[in-house]
Amino acid sequence: MCACVCVCSKQVEKEKRELARQYGMVRNEVSGGEIAEELEKERRSFQLSMCEYLIKVNEIKTKRGVDLLQNLIKHYHSHNNFLQECVSTTQRLKQYMEELNGVLSTVKQRQEEEKKQLVRDTHTHTHTHTLTDDSLPKQVYSMHQLLGDKQYGTERSGFLYKKSDGLRKMWQKRKCSAHNCYLTIAHATPNKPPTRLNLLTCQVKPSVEDKKCFDLISHNRTYHFLAEDEAECVAWISVLSNSKQEALSVALDGGRRGGGGGESSVEDLTRAITDDIRRMPGNNNCCDCGAPDPGWLSTNLGILTCIECSGIHREMGVHVSRIQSLSLDSLGTSDLLLARNVGNAGFNEILEANLLSPSLKPSQHSHMAERKDFILSKYQDIHFVRRSHSSSSALRLGLQEATKSCDIYSLIHLYAQRTELSQPRVFPLQEKGETALHLAVLLADRTSLHILDFLAQNCSNVDVQTSAGNTALHYSCLHNKSDCVRLLLRARANTHIKNELGESALDVSRKLKHGDCEALLQKAQSNHFDHHVHVEYEWRLRRDDLYDSDDDFEERIRRQIFMIKLLYISTSSRPPAPNVPPPPPPAGGEGGGEEDDDEGEVFFPMTGSRKSTPPPPIAARHKRSCSESGKRGDIRETHLLITCVHQPRGSTSRRVEALYDCQADHHDELSFSEGQVLVVLGQEDSDWWHGYIEDEPERRGLFPSSFVQLLLD
């Protein structure tokens, strides 16, 4: 402001001088007072400008000091927080180091104990081995590999006598050769392919009674062999044991042998099971659209679908259907458990029971939209299931009974009715709060693993705990059932859950020294567990017929022909009675029933008019306790052989028609009326079958095979 005033005053003075010059009033001399006045004005103007500048500088310095202090305070706060976190981290690190020190001390102590135990076992084994015969392996059958004499090598060829499995139990001379970890047994018929056994899955067992005999136990049969002398027997046992050891080494090393015999035994078994599954009833067509040769498997439902329907299954999610390829994916035997026990035919009898017409089902030429609508209605909405309308308590009891009896189709029916598979059982075996999954673990063996697999894959919670905090995984470790552990880990069971004692499943395995379970759980916790695992299961493959003896097969055919001729003679000698209804079934062994045993006739279940059907055989009286006598045994076996002419071995379900009224005598038997159609699910023995009434699938049980006749579709 002052600067502007000075400039203006200078301009005014300049104008005055110009005017004075124009009018002749200019003075050439300036007085000293004027000069002093001008200097004073300039001095004041400079002082005013300097004061304004100092004021501005002070204002700027004041503002910068406040900001600097605020930023400095923030910096000190951040340093304080960092130091506090360092202190807490140091405290946690100290606690962890103390815990780790205790764990390492425990591990070191356990290692020292195991080392001492190994030393003791080594001394014991060495002492025992010196007492046994050096030329022959130990005469004890165990899970461990027998040690053969290495001088005999791994290959041998020659003749051995093999005992047949028929009634005659004859010794048959067979050409045998051990090569590339496989044993080949030639047949008497030249055009019949030889039996080829993978020695990795076989167990060699020397005979205790006869030093010239030994057994070879495979996954589905026991072979009895006889050598010429004891030396020959020792040589064969050593060769087979050495070959088995070599196959095990090849499998562990992951190598391949050049002679074609280096394939893994598990792969061979998986391939055989897959081929057997393809041959099951209904599996030659897609479960949903009927397309031929389906190649995709739903591992949690046990059905086969085509590639188009498998895509829709994948869209529904793994909680509904878990799809794998039979040819493209690397499957384990655990993936095939349900497929081997369910099949498309039995599954559709439940899931499509209320399908009004087969025309409503899509075909292989149907559009994807039509397929999708049907599959969603079938699996998600469950529109075609015949519902039992039972109470929740009845369904829960049915779940328990189905698990006990290993009835997979009853479990599927309950699952299709939205029954909660994880609900507590009505009558627990060990602890309150047990589920069907706990029961399946307790009852699990080599024949019932598929029940456990179905429950584990389809229940809503595989980690349900009992009143004592034990899960199904705890139960498996408590009872040392490693296959159950494999299936539960495959179903993503939680390995970190602890019971009331504070023990996890791994802690239980270590405590009880169950090494197999402990190793599996350690792999699962380190994310090294392979979910396509192998399980020990009695597969009962239908290809087992290829291993039957030639003489046994010929003998069986001769006996069948003889019994058919005998039937023809007995029926032709009976006077015709076309209009006489069949007599009622026998009274089941009460009263004078025992006196009629010798007068019974062999019954051959031919399809045809029921008017000329002979009465049921005495061998199948409607009392299971009466079928154990020796006289009935021959007739019962005859009836089974004749039935085998019409029913091929290995079929899982077939339809029969009731010839007579049948009243159940026990809780697990089935009552039905004459003319009703029944579906056979299995065979308890030659006289008693298991199945249900076609119109009432919820009614299931055992019934005598002589009261029905097969229907030819």
VOGU-3710 file (C-alpha; in Angstrom, 3 decimals, decimal comma):
1> mcacvcvcsk> 0,000/0,000/0,000  2,811/2,393/0,944  4,634/1,597/-2,267  1,587/2,636/-4,292  1,371/5,938/-2,386  5,029/6,669/-3,105  4,623/5,986/-6,796  1,605/8,285/-6,994  3,425/11,100/-5,157  6,335/10,835/-7,547
11> qvekekrela> 4,056/11,109/-10,540  2,389/14,190/-9,028  5,755/15,848/-8,437  6,828/15,052/-11,987  3,675/16,601/-13,397  4,217/19,711/-11,306  7,709/20,110/-12,639  6,514/19,716/-16,200  3,836/22,394/-15,696  6,332/24,660/-14,039
21> rqygmvrnev> 8,735/24,234/-16,976  5,992/25,052/-19,424  5,059/28,302/-17,710  8,654/29,354/-16,966  8,503/28,699/-13,317  11,333/26,062/-13,206  13,982/26,555/-10,663  17,402/25,318/-11,569  18,600/25,016/-7,959  17,134/22,718/-5,338
31> sggeiaeele> 17,286/23,687/-1,701  18,676/21,459/1,003  15,350/21,319/2,806  13,644/19,860/-0,209  16,338/17,221/-0,545  16,054/16,309/3,131  12,286/16,103/2,845  12,531/13,783/-0,161  15,011/11,523/1,622  12,808/11,341/4,686
41> kerrsfqlsm> 9,883/10,268/2,552  11,917/7,548/0,886  13,266/6,313/4,249  9,754/5,984/5,717  8,507/4,201/2,632  11,387/1,667/2,862  10,794/1,081/6,611  7,096/0,421/5,955  7,870/-2,157/3,249  10,429/-3,880/5,525
51> ceylikvnei> 7,880/-4,191/8,369  5,318/-5,759/6,072  7,929/-8,260/4,871  8,925/-9,217/8,428  5,279/-9,737/9,400  4,777/-12,105/6,458  7,946/-14,053/7,324  6,855/-14,475/10,959  3,440/-15,760/9,873  5,055/-18,371/7,609
61> ktkrgvdllq> 7,456/-19,541/10,310  4,616/-19,914/12,839  2,555/-22,141/10,472  5,518/-24,370/9,605  6,315/-25,018/13,257  2,820/-26,395/14,074  2,801/-28,771/11,098  6,249/-29,961/11,971  5,246/-30,751/15,539  2,114/-32,626/14,420
71> nlikhyhshn> 4,072/-34,774/11,980  6,683/-35,440/14,606  4,021/-36,628/17,073  2,599/-39,043/14,450  6,053/-40,414/13,788  6,609/-41,073/17,490  3,227/-42,855/17,727  4,107/-45,198/14,845  7,436/-46,025/16,465  5,629/-46,785/19,717
81> nflqecvstt> 3,177/-49,194/18,017  6,003/-50,981/16,219  7,924/-51,497/19,441  4,797/-52,836/21,205  4,222/-55,382/18,396  7,835/-56,460/18,637  7,406/-57,079/22,348  4,227/-59,190/21,871  5,831/-61,160/19,023  8,834/-61,870/21,180
91> qrlkqymeel> 6,577/-63,170/23,947  4,701/-65,476/21,529  7,979/-66,698/20,083  9,166/-67,552/23,563  6,013/-69,592/24,278  6,299/-71,404/20,927  9,948/-72,243/21,578  9,028/-73,681/24,970  6,259/-75,837/23,427  8,542/-76,922/20,585
101> ngvlstvkqr> 11,204/-77,901/23,075  8,706/-80,141/24,889  7,501/-81,744/21,643  11,056/-82,381/20,480  11,889/-83,970/23,801  8,869/-86,269/23,487  9,781/-87,165/19,890  13,353/-87,887/20,862  12,225/-90,080/23,755  9,804/-91,998/21,506
111> qeeekkqlvr> 12,519/-92,473/18,880  14,863/-93,883/21,483  12,155/-96,293/22,680  11,422/-97,377/19,101  15,108/-97,857/18,439  15,431/-100,061/21,522  12,339/-102,019/20,459  13,754/-102,505/16,952  17,006/-103,785/18,411  15,091/-106,249/20,605
121> dththththt> 12,931/-107,357/17,666  16,040/-107,827/15,523  17,636/-110,060/18,139  14,398/-112,008/18,568  13,969/-112,446/14,817  17,587/-113,526/14,387  17,261/-116,077/17,177  13,986/-117,419/15,753  15,381/-117,599/12,238  18,331/-119,688/13,370
131> ltddslpkqv> 15,963/-122,209/14,963  13,828/-122,707/11,833  14,664/-124,718/8,755  16,802/-122,622/6,419  15,492/-124,370/3,303  11,792/-123,563/3,883  10,069/-120,323/4,796  8,243/-120,034/8,108  5,066/-122,072/8,345  2,967/-119,159/9,494
141> ysmhqllgdk> 0,514/-117,201/7,361  0,853/-113,499/7,983  0,633/-110,211/6,187  4,399/-110,006/5,865  6,319/-111,178/2,840  7,923/-114,619/3,083  11,619/-114,650/2,336  12,610/-117,079/-0,400  15,998/-118,510/-1,213  17,663/-116,083/-3,623
151> qygtersgfl> 19,567/-118,842/-5,423  16,359/-119,949/-7,175  15,836/-116,524/-8,793  12,507/-115,060/-9,897  11,621/-117,173/-12,947  10,692/-120,822/-13,249  8,699/-123,090/-15,533  7,427/-126,611/-15,011  4,484/-128,794/-14,057  2,516/-128,608/-10,796
161> ykksdglrkm> -0,579/-130,417/-9,587  -3,499/-128,061/-8,876  -6,444/-129,109/-6,745  -9,829/-128,423/-8,333  -12,577/-126,622/-6,471  -15,305/-129,043/-7,482  -16,890/-131,773/-5,431  -14,269/-134,341/-6,412  -11,276/-132,196/-5,324  -8,995/-133,825/-7,883
171> wqkrkcsahn> -5,307/-133,032/-8,424  -4,862/-131,880/-12,027  -1,464/-131,548/-13,685  -0,980/-128,058/-15,090  1,833/-126,273/-16,892  2,939/-123,323/-14,709  5,484/-120,590/-15,343  6,646/-117,633/-13,238  7,914/-114,751/-15,363  8,029/-110,960/-14,948
181> cyltiahatp> 6,244/-111,044/-11,567  3,300/-113,033/-12,985  2,313/-116,693/-12,577  0,701/-118,260/-15,640  -1,405/-121,431/-15,201  -2,269/-123,253/-18,401  -5,616/-125,001/-18,913  -6,211/-128,505/-20,237  -8,102/-127,063/-23,211  -5,551/-125,580/-25,660
191> nkpptrlnll> -7,889/-122,890/-27,034  -8,756/-121,586/-23,573  -6,573/-118,653/-22,452  -4,375/-119,388/-19,427  -4,923/-117,892/-16,002  -2,491/-115,058/-15,275  -1,959/-113,995/-11,651  -0,136/-110,870/-10,545  2,116/-112,069/-7,726  2,173/-108,617/-6,108
201> tcqvkpsved> -1,393/-109,200/-4,896  -0,853/-112,854/-3,976  0,294/-114,507/-0,752  2,391/-117,696/-0,697  1,533/-120,013/2,180  3,443/-123,270/2,683  1,395/-126,212/3,895  1,978/-127,330/7,474  0,648/-130,838/6,940  2,355/-131,757/3,668
211> kkcfdlishn> 5,815/-130,378/2,851  5,191/-130,938/-0,864  2,121/-128,646/-0,933  1,693/-124,895/-0,825  -1,158/-122,411/-1,328  -1,251/-119,274/-3,460  -3,872/-116,825/-2,188  -5,028/-114,157/-4,634  -7,568/-111,376/-4,075  -10,473/-113,598/-5,087
221> rtyhflaede> -9,393/-117,260/-4,843  -7,011/-119,695/-3,120  -5,006/-122,038/-5,363  -3,716/-125,333/-3,904  -0,560/-126,724/-5,543  1,348/-129,996/-5,140  4,963/-130,477/-6,277  6,758/-133,706/-7,169  8,912/-133,623/-4,034  9,914/-131,360/-1,166
231> aecvawisvl> 12,862/-129,831/-3,032  10,636/-128,917/-5,951  8,145/-127,345/-3,523  10,886/-125,295/-1,848  12,079/-124,092/-5,253  8,611/-122,971/-6,332  7,929/-121,219/-3,013  11,249/-119,380/-3,235  10,678/-118,346/-6,853  7,172/-117,045/-6,120
241> snskqealsv> 8,348/-115,209/-2,992  11,310/-113,672/-4,829  9,101/-112,647/-7,727  6,630/-111,056/-5,328  9,471/-109,160/-3,655  10,717/-107,974/-7,034  7,219/-106,808/-8,010  6,983/-104,907/-4,739  10,322/-103,212/-5,392  9,237/-102,240/-8,896
251> aldggrrggg> 5,970/-100,820/-7,563  7,720/-98,801/-4,855  10,363/-97,480/-7,239  7,724/-96,525/-9,792  9,695/-98,243/-12,534  8,484/-100,235/-15,515  9,747/-103,607/-16,579  10,385/-104,230/-20,257  8,585/-107,560/-20,435  5,103/-106,136/-19,946
261> ggessvedlt> 4,729/-107,443/-16,424  5,594/-104,241/-14,589  2,077/-102,832/-14,454  0,855/-102,052/-10,984  -1,363/-104,701/-9,460  -3,746/-101,997/-8,320  -4,070/-100,825/-11,920  -4,795/-104,389/-13,023  -7,422/-104,783/-10,326  -8,963/-101,390/-11,126
271> raitddirrm> -9,156/-102,316/-14,797  -10,782/-105,657/-13,976  -13,340/-103,990/-11,694  -14,122/-101,390/-14,358  -14,709/-104,111/-16,962  -16,959/-105,938/-14,517  -18,940/-102,757/-13,796  -19,544/-102,228/-17,507  -21,088/-105,721/-17,670  -23,547/-105,134/-14,821
281> pgnnnccdcg> -27,289/-105,029/-15,681  -28,271/-101,672/-17,130  -24,717/-100,341/-17,301  -24,513/-100,827/-21,057  -26,744/-97,749/-21,401  -26,699/-94,288/-19,851  -28,614/-94,109/-16,584  -30,512/-90,984/-17,700  -30,922/-91,018/-21,497  -30,177/-94,629/-22,463
291> apdpgwlstn> -27,227/-93,813/-24,732  -25,059/-96,903/-25,365  -21,623/-97,478/-23,807  -21,600/-94,802/-21,085  -18,090/-93,854/-19,985  -18,636/-91,475/-17,053  -19,086/-92,579/-13,444  -20,878/-90,858/-10,572  -18,702/-92,042/-7,696  -21,147/-91,099/-4,916
301> lgiltciecs> -24,212/-92,649/-6,612  -22,648/-95,664/-8,354  -24,157/-95,078/-11,815  -22,810/-94,668/-15,352  -23,795/-91,803/-17,669  -22,898/-90,603/-21,154  -20,721/-87,560/-21,723  -23,696/-85,255/-22,419  -25,536/-86,186/-19,216  -22,304/-86,076/-17,217
311> gihremgvhv> -21,998/-82,371/-18,044  -25,416/-81,738/-16,485  -24,372/-83,774/-13,446  -21,349/-81,513/-13,046  -23,583/-78,423/-13,216  -25,670/-79,741/-10,312  -22,572/-79,714/-8,088  -20,526/-82,304/-6,224  -23,049/-82,353/-3,358  -25,445/-84,079/-5,787
321> sriqslslds> -23,196/-86,052/-8,149  -19,414/-86,436/-8,403  -18,456/-87,297/-11,968  -15,251/-89,078/-13,062  -14,253/-90,607/-16,366  -13,726/-94,362/-16,475  -11,043/-94,008/-19,138  -9,540/-90,519/-18,797  -9,249/-90,145/-15,006  -6,871/-92,114/-12,803
331> lgtsdlllar> -9,347/-93,917/-10,553  -8,669/-95,876/-7,401  -10,576/-98,912/-6,279  -12,336/-96,745/-3,672  -13,960/-94,790/-6,525  -15,552/-98,016/-7,803  -17,073/-99,309/-4,550  -20,588/-97,969/-5,129  -20,573/-98,621/-8,870  -19,798/-102,299/-8,192
341> nvgnagfnei> -22,721/-102,581/-5,735  -25,411/-100,317/-7,241  -25,562/-100,144/-11,034  -27,961/-98,324/-13,337  -30,729/-100,922/-13,192  -31,092/-101,035/-9,414  -30,651/-97,272/-9,083  -33,383/-96,462/-11,610  -35,785/-98,870/-9,933  -35,720/-96,427/-7,013
351> leanllspsl> -35,195/-93,004/-8,621  -37,632/-93,691/-11,488  -40,217/-95,815/-9,656  -43,022/-93,292/-10,259  -42,087/-92,420/-13,820  -45,494/-92,575/-15,529  -44,215/-93,607/-18,955  -40,829/-94,502/-20,428  -41,540/-91,955/-23,154  -41,079/-89,178/-20,581
361> kpsqhshmae> -37,437/-90,162/-20,270  -35,084/-88,468/-22,766  -33,245/-90,487/-25,391  -29,741/-90,204/-26,749  -31,074/-87,921/-29,510  -32,861/-85,519/-27,152  -31,840/-81,881/-26,897  -29,768/-80,739/-23,942  -32,638/-78,658/-22,556  -34,875/-81,733/-22,382
371> rkdfilskyq> -32,117/-83,791/-20,775  -31,436/-81,077/-18,217  -35,094/-80,736/-17,209  -35,377/-84,492/-16,682  -32,101/-84,833/-14,760  -32,916/-81,904/-12,466  -36,349/-83,373/-11,783  -34,830/-86,794/-11,128  -31,917/-85,854/-8,857  -32,636/-82,438/-7,362
381> dihfvrrshs> -36,430/-82,382/-7,153  -36,784/-86,196/-6,685  -40,066/-86,234/-8,618  -40,047/-89,885/-9,641  -39,317/-91,573/-6,277  -42,049/-93,635/-4,637  -42,324/-92,150/-1,149  -43,141/-94,279/1,878  -44,885/-91,496/3,878  -43,320/-92,874/7,049
391> sssalrlglq> -42,684/-90,848/10,162  -39,262/-89,400/10,909  -38,704/-91,953/13,675  -39,550/-94,809/11,294  -37,145/-93,425/8,690  -34,428/-93,119/11,314  -34,987/-96,715/12,398  -34,957/-97,779/8,749  -31,620/-96,017/8,283  -30,176/-97,950/11,218
401> eatkscdiys> -31,494/-101,290/9,948  -30,303/-100,660/6,396  -26,818/-99,909/7,701  -26,795/-103,056/9,845  -27,989/-105,308/7,033  -25,702/-103,639/4,431  -28,722/-102,920/2,223  -27,422/-100,326/-0,213  -30,723/-99,996/-2,077  -32,615/-99,208/1,128
411> lihlyaqrte> -30,027/-96,544/1,887  -30,487/-95,046/-1,585  -34,267/-95,050/-1,111  -33,935/-93,284/2,239  -31,476/-90,809/0,749  -33,876/-90,136/-2,137  -36,612/-89,351/0,403  -34,390/-86,617/1,869  -33,686/-88,558/5,037  -30,949/-86,931/7,096
421> lsqprvfplq> -28,113/-89,465/7,072  -26,225/-87,682/9,878  -28,957/-87,863/12,521  -28,247/-89,723/15,792  -29,142/-93,406/15,985  -32,085/-94,692/18,011  -30,073/-97,387/19,795  -26,345/-96,548/19,958  -23,801/-99,341/20,330  -21,094/-97,566/22,328
431> ekgetalhla> -21,760/-93,852/22,868  -24,800/-91,611/22,710  -25,063/-89,488/19,617  -23,728/-92,127/17,243  -24,835/-91,767/13,633  -25,223/-94,345/10,889  -21,677/-93,455/9,861  -20,347/-94,466/13,298  -22,295/-97,736/13,026  -20,913/-98,388/9,541
441> vlladrtslh> -17,375/-97,981/10,891  -18,026/-100,394/13,770  -19,491/-103,030/11,416  -17,094/-102,413/8,521  -15,255/-105,325/6,975  -14,078/-106,360/3,504  -17,690/-106,865/2,373  -19,425/-103,729/3,695  -17,109/-100,838/2,834  -19,544/-99,629/0,170
451> ildflaqncs> -22,093/-98,797/2,893  -19,559/-96,618/4,687  -18,557/-95,012/1,389  -22,168/-94,113/0,504  -22,829/-92,580/3,930  -19,537/-90,667/3,972  -20,031/-89,165/0,511  -23,725/-88,304/0,799  -24,282/-87,303/4,434  -24,468/-83,594/5,250
461> nvdvqtsagn> -21,761/-83,730/7,949  -19,062/-86,389/8,081  -17,634/-84,921/11,317  -20,596/-85,448/13,656  -19,384/-86,080/17,223  -20,818/-88,420/19,834  -21,477/-87,466/23,441  -17,802/-88,248/24,113  -16,673/-86,040/21,226  -15,621/-88,901/18,935
471> talhysclhn> -16,158/-88,609/15,206  -16,327/-91,505/12,755  -12,623/-90,889/12,123  -11,953/-91,372/15,852  -13,876/-94,665/15,739  -11,826/-95,852/12,760  -8,567/-95,161/14,597  -9,833/-96,680/17,845  -10,605/-99,957/16,063  -7,598/-99,819/13,688
481> ksdcvrlllr> -9,661/-99,821/10,494  -7,340/-98,207/7,980  -9,699/-98,675/5,015  -12,364/-96,712/6,900  -9,793/-93,982/7,505  -9,057/-93,884/3,762  -12,725/-93,520/2,844  -13,362/-90,851/5,483  -10,308/-88,840/4,451  -11,477/-89,181/0,859
491> aranthikne> -14,772/-87,619/2,011  -12,802/-84,655/3,495  -13,135/-85,588/7,164  -11,574/-83,093/9,576  -8,421/-84,527/11,147  -8,045/-81,783/13,785  -11,273/-82,331/15,751  -10,621/-83,403/19,345  -12,808/-85,428/21,685  -13,536/-84,761/25,350
501> lgesaldvsr> -10,124/-86,143/26,288  -8,470/-83,563/24,045  -7,315/-86,204/21,548  -7,524/-85,956/17,802  -7,755/-89,011/15,568  -3,983/-88,821/15,053  -3,429/-88,758/18,830  -5,609/-91,852/19,212  -3,626/-93,698/16,521  -0,341/-92,839/18,182
511> klkhgdceal> -1,625/-93,788/21,609  -2,810/-97,216/20,439  0,170/-97,654/18,067  -1,984/-98,118/14,982  0,699/-97,361/12,424  -1,378/-97,543/9,228  -3,980/-95,110/10,519  -1,277/-92,786/11,828  0,546/-92,724/8,471  -2,667/-91,929/6,586
521> lqkaqsnhfd> -3,576/-89,085/8,942  -0,079/-87,625/8,725  -0,321/-87,622/4,925  -3,695/-85,893/5,118  -2,395/-83,187/7,443  0,608/-82,556/5,190  -1,666/-82,416/2,075  0,000/-85,510/0,582  -3,052/-87,790/0,771  -4,165/-89,278/-2,553
531> hhvhveyewr> -7,970/-89,247/-2,708  -8,012/-91,966/-5,395  -6,942/-94,595/-2,874  -6,986/-98,372/-2,969  -9,064/-100,292/-0,416  -9,068/-103,968/0,509  -12,490/-105,277/-0,529  -13,996/-108,581/-1,661  -14,895/-107,581/-5,200  -16,257/-110,983/-6,301
541> lrrddlydsd> -15,682/-110,224/-9,943  -17,731/-112,100/-12,477  -14,610/-112,946/-14,436  -13,795/-115,443/-11,650  -15,552/-118,065/-13,776  -12,588/-117,951/-16,157  -10,408/-119,398/-13,401  -12,575/-122,445/-12,770  -11,046/-125,794/-13,543  -11,904/-127,364/-16,887
551> ddfeerirrq> -12,893/-130,604/-15,198  -15,068/-128,740/-12,714  -16,868/-126,940/-15,530  -17,429/-130,149/-17,495  -18,568/-131,938/-14,367  -21,028/-129,152/-13,585  -22,487/-129,298/-17,098  -22,847/-133,093/-16,906  -24,626/-132,858/-13,559  -27,010/-130,205/-14,897
561> ifmikllyis> -27,872/-132,314/-17,951  -28,382/-135,359/-15,745  -30,711/-133,483/-13,386  -32,719/-132,088/-16,326  -33,172/-135,643/-17,645  -34,164/-136,800/-14,178  -36,717/-133,998/-13,985  -38,104/-134,893/-17,397  -38,538/-138,544/-16,368  -40,189/-137,642/-13,061
571> tssrppapnv> -42,602/-135,119/-14,630  -43,463/-137,335/-17,589  -44,340/-140,243/-15,277  -46,770/-138,117/-13,288  -50,410/-138,375/-14,459  -51,565/-135,161/-16,126  -53,769/-132,906/-14,083  -54,192/-129,708/-16,116  -57,177/-128,367/-14,237  -56,027/-129,183/-10,722
581> ppppppagge> -54,517/-126,205/-8,851  -51,134/-126,700/-7,219  -51,180/-128,008/-3,679  -50,411/-125,570/-0,867  -46,822/-125,210/0,349  -45,688/-127,579/3,097  -46,247/-126,690/6,714  -42,626/-125,834/7,318  -41,469/-128,829/9,264  -44,300/-129,006/11,782
591> gggeedddeg> -46,411/-132,067/12,460  -45,576/-134,914/10,162  -43,513/-132,920/7,723  -40,338/-134,873/8,384  -41,847/-138,103/7,092  -42,335/-136,671/3,599  -38,721/-135,818/2,939  -37,982/-138,854/0,788  -41,066/-138,351/-1,344  -40,267/-134,861/-2,528
601> evffpmtgsr> -39,616/-134,157/-6,195  -37,012/-131,890/-7,718  -38,539/-128,623/-8,874  -37,327/-126,988/-12,077  -38,576/-123,362/-12,245  -39,751/-123,196/-15,855  -41,875/-120,295/-17,028  -45,299/-121,183/-18,229  -48,804/-121,968/-16,992  -49,100/-122,298/-13,263
611> kstppppiaa> -51,729/-125,005/-13,584  -49,177/-127,688/-14,391  -46,494/-126,427/-12,012  -45,334/-129,067/-9,524  -45,338/-128,307/-5,795  -42,353/-126,637/-4,124  -39,524/-128,996/-3,176  -39,165/-130,388/0,282  -35,650/-128,903/0,342  -37,028/-125,377/0,624
621> rhkrscsesg> -39,582/-125,690/3,364  -40,610/-122,329/4,725  -38,493/-122,738/7,857  -34,855/-121,894/7,513  -33,961/-124,105/10,466  -35,256/-127,162/8,573  -32,911/-126,803/5,597  -29,803/-128,140/7,294  -30,352/-131,908/7,064  -28,196/-134,035/4,800
631> krgdirethl> -31,052/-135,272/2,630  -32,203/-131,762/1,854  -28,660/-130,681/1,167  -28,414/-132,788/-2,009  -31,780/-131,608/-3,294  -30,983/-127,991/-2,443  -27,716/-128,202/-4,388  -29,545/-129,796/-7,324  -32,080/-127,000/-7,306  -29,309/-124,401/-7,372
641> litcvhqprg> -27,563/-126,079/-10,314  -30,747/-126,260/-12,341  -31,562/-122,658/-11,549  -28,091/-121,655/-12,797  -29,071/-122,831/-16,297  -31,536/-119,947/-16,527  -29,808/-117,401/-14,309  -26,206/-116,489/-15,220  -23,799/-116,126/-12,381  -23,121/-112,629/-11,132
651> stsrrvealy> -26,417/-110,925/-12,124  -27,514/-108,540/-9,415  -31,302/-108,298/-9,937  -33,982/-110,301/-11,714  -37,778/-110,553/-11,754  -39,690/-113,585/-10,539  -43,371/-114,471/-10,152  -44,875/-115,977/-7,012  -46,330/-119,466/-7,488  -47,892/-119,713/-4,021
661> dcqadhhdel> -48,890/-117,586/-1,086  -46,049/-117,140/1,387  -46,420/-116,057/5,012  -43,298/-114,802/6,797  -42,226/-116,657/9,941  -39,423/-114,274/10,914  -39,044/-110,500/11,001  -36,551/-110,490/8,125  -38,709/-112,593/5,764  -41,095/-111,365/3,070
671> sfsegqvlvv> -44,802/-112,211/2,767  -46,460/-112,230/-0,652  -49,426/-113,640/-2,566  -49,670/-115,877/-5,585  -49,130/-114,027/-8,844  -47,220/-111,090/-7,415  -43,977/-110,084/-9,169  -40,843/-109,850/-7,030  -37,428/-108,346/-7,771  -34,459/-110,412/-6,565
681> lgqedsdwwh> -31,552/-108,372/-5,201  -29,295/-111,117/-3,905  -28,985/-114,717/-2,787  -28,347/-115,721/0,809  -27,890/-119,367/-0,156  -29,307/-121,803/-2,700  -32,766/-121,839/-1,047  -33,275/-118,283/0,156  -33,221/-115,147/-1,922  -33,395/-111,494/-0,888
691> gyiedeperr> -35,623/-109,010/-2,687  -38,780/-106,930/-2,652  -42,253/-106,824/-4,198  -42,191/-104,885/-7,453  -45,267/-102,801/-6,616  -44,171/-102,255/-3,013  -40,391/-101,718/-2,985  -40,434/-100,679/0,666  -41,356/-104,270/1,614  -38,100/-106,210/1,499
701> glfpssfvql> -36,860/-109,442/2,968  -35,910/-113,072/2,428  -38,140/-115,583/0,636  -37,764/-119,225/-0,507  -36,596/-119,575/-4,085  -38,865/-122,579/-4,655  -41,992/-120,470/-4,194  -41,249/-118,399/-7,311  -40,429/-118,869/-10,951  -38,168/-116,737/-13,130
711> lld> -39,700/-114,356/-15,653  -37,978/-114,120/-19,020  -38,073/-110,487/-20,165
//
